[in-house]
């Protein structure tokens, strides 16, 4: 995903919606997404809803890969990585110091 598009995501939910908006199969419905990614259709509606009410569900981290595989891009993973407190390398370095 190009950096200029990632900069438009202010939140995790924005990244999930961007991933869906830029899906590989343009005519795919949310119901098809749910079936292909093994998601619950009613939950998909929450993940992609434009209103960010606190009652809306977020895409669980364990389902990011399946969601991205069906959509055909890695917008969610890129957003998570860019907004992580520590990079993988930093975590490895920290674990060596503690050992």
N, C-alpha and C positions, 0 to 999 in steps of 0.2 A: 504494500500500500504506500503510495507516495506521501512524503512528509507533509506536504501542503494539505492533503486531505485529513491526515491524522491530527493536524493542528485545529481542525474544526470540531474535534471531539472534546468537550469540556468534562465529560463524565463517562463512566463505564457504560451506562445505558446508551449514550450517544455512539459509542464505539460498536455496540451490538446493533443498533439501528443502521449505522453506516455499513457494517458487514452485510446486512440484509439488503440494503438499498443497492449495493454494488455486486449483488449475487450474479453468478455466472449464467444461470438460466433465468432470463427475464420474466418469463410467464409462470414461474413457479409460484404456487400459492402458499400461504402460511400453513395450511393443512398438509400440503405435500412436504414442506420443510419438516413439520412435526413427524410425519411418517418416515421420511428418509433418515432423519437424525435420531429417531427414537425418543422424541419429545412428546409431552402431553399438549394437544392442540390449544387448550384453554390457557396453558402457561405461556405458550408462544405468543399469544395475543398480549399478555402482560409484558413479556420481554420487549416487544416491538411497539407498544403503545406510546404515542407522542406525549401523553400527559405523564408526568413523573410523580404521581401521588405516592405517598409512603406505603400504601396498600398494594402497590404493584410488585410483582415478583421480579427478581433479577435473574438473568441466566446464571445457573450455578457453575462454578469453576470447573467441575468435573465434566461438564457438557460442552465446554468451549470448543474442543477439538472436533467433536461431531458436528456442531453447529457450523464451524468454519469449513469443514470438509464439504458439507452440502452447499454452502454459499459459494465456495470457491475462492476465498481470500482469507487473510489472517488479521483483519482489522482489530479484532478483540484482543488477540495475543499481543499484537504490537502495542496497543494502548496499555495493557497490563504491564508489559516490559518497560515501557517508557515511564510509567508512573510507579514503578517499584522503588522501594526505599534502597534496597541493595541489589546490585547485579549478582549474577551467579558467581562471577570471579571474586567479588567482594565477600560473598558468603563463604566461599572456599578458603579465602585468606583468613577470615575471622575464625573459622573452625580450626585451622592450623595453629593459630595463636593460642586458642583455648586448650588445645591438646597437650 
